[in-house]
Amino acid sequence: MSDNKTLRAPQDSSRIAMGEDYEVAYWTDRFGVSRERLQQAVDAVGNGADAVEEYLKR
């Protein structure tokens, strides 16, 4: 059975690349938020995944 090439995780799991649709899809699913909410978090604290996760927990 081959890998599903449509399911892609981030290249660098410590950073969120808002310019890559597959990464946005991964992070919105992981955090359970909309693209807009994810963008707000990135704008507020930068693109570090840990910082974004902490921000979203507030």
C-alpha positions as CSV (number, residue, x, y, z in Angstrom):
1,M,0.0,0.0,0.0
2,S,1.5,3.3,-1.0
3,D,1.5,6.5,1.0
4,N,-1.3,9.0,0.4
5,K,0.5,11.9,-1.2
6,T,-2.4,14.3,-0.6
7,L,-1.9,14.2,3.1
8,R,1.1,16.5,3.8
9,A,2.5,17.7,7.1
10,P,4.6,20.9,7.4
11,Q,8.2,20.9,6.2
12,D,9.3,22.5,9.5
13,S,6.9,21.5,12.2
14,S,8.1,24.3,14.5
15,R,6.9,27.0,12.1
16,I,3.6,27.8,10.4
17,A,3.8,28.8,6.8
18,M,0.5,30.7,6.0
19,G,1.5,30.9,2.3
20,E,1.2,27.1,1.9
21,D,-2.4,25.9,1.7
22,Y,-1.5,22.3,2.8
23,E,0.2,23.7,5.9
24,V,-2.7,26.0,6.7
25,A,-5.0,22.9,6.4
26,Y,-2.7,20.9,8.6
27,W,-2.5,23.6,11.4
28,T,-6.2,24.6,11.3
29,D,-7.1,20.9,11.7
30,R,-4.5,20.4,14.4
31,F,-5.7,23.4,16.4
32,G,-9.3,23.1,15.5
33,V,-9.6,26.7,14.3
34,S,-10.5,28.6,11.1
35,R,-7.9,30.0,8.7
36,E,-8.8,33.5,9.9
37,R,-8.3,32.6,13.6
38,L,-4.9,31.0,12.7
39,Q,-3.9,34.1,10.8
40,Q,-4.8,36.3,13.8
41,A,-2.7,34.1,16.1
42,V,0.3,34.2,13.7
43,D,-0.1,38.0,13.4
44,A,-0.2,38.4,17.2
45,V,2.7,36.1,18.2
46,G,4.6,35.2,15.0
47,N,4.8,31.9,13.1
48,G,6.2,29.7,15.8
49,A,3.9,26.7,16.3
50,D,4.4,26.6,20.1
51,A,3.6,30.3,20.5
52,V,0.6,30.1,18.3
53,E,-0.7,27.0,20.2
54,E,-0.3,28.9,23.5
55,Y,-2.0,32.0,22.1
56,L,-5.0,29.9,20.9
57,K,-5.4,28.3,24.3
58,R,-6.1,31.7,25.9
